């Protein structure tokens, strides 16, 4: 690809000119080979790339030099420029890139029978770039909106949903629902996750990916630990005690609203968050200092439903081991 073509794709400014064409573009300076184009983020990477005899450097303004023996292109944002180039390569290869929300991606991973049929891009932008440039797969999936907008000319996220609806919200933690012609009974899923599941199913159908909805279960977005047995819709007066771990406030607020008025009684709900966390929509959150403090509060606090905002996936197992 010519330097001029690359520059037009990434929206840069050519400062110095040397090479007229490149055949390989990398984001790891140590991986550079003679004549390569390298996207560099700082002065150290720049020096490494030059030591590897890079032919073209793409960098930000603060790294530019007035005189240089190599071609230099200045851009405002390195990641954006790299993904624009990767997106051009993907489109030329007649591959597809789709954007999913985190919950949609979680359910897609859960129901896919063969995950090797798609390329799910990692969160690390350099690793994601390498997958886009090097993978032979024809479908790339990401939850990174900035990556998606830079790499895909058609900017809309995947928005289709398989036909379906809730048959009954058996409890906050069990849902019976219908997707297409089939009813799935008493599944380990909160009812407000059904839209995300329907999106995952629709994507599988559109790209003819083998999937199995029977495999679904609790996710990191809403994972309960039943301290006194699983709540029953038949026995609404039972004094349930449940800890729910969630990585997002949206699910906590929806779950708390539902749990606060079940049947004919009012459940006591609390929300526990890490220190210095801003919690919109929760009037009196409970803060914990560290993991041990959190475990002690689980034991000491009075509640029916305790929602914990956390990114620590291993915490669920620790609570299970200590209290169940």
Order of alpha helices (4+ residues) and beta strands (2+ residues): alpha-beta-beta-beta-alpha-beta-beta-alpha-beta-alpha-beta-alpha-beta-alpha-beta-beta-beta-alpha-beta-beta-alpha-beta-beta-alpha-beta-alpha
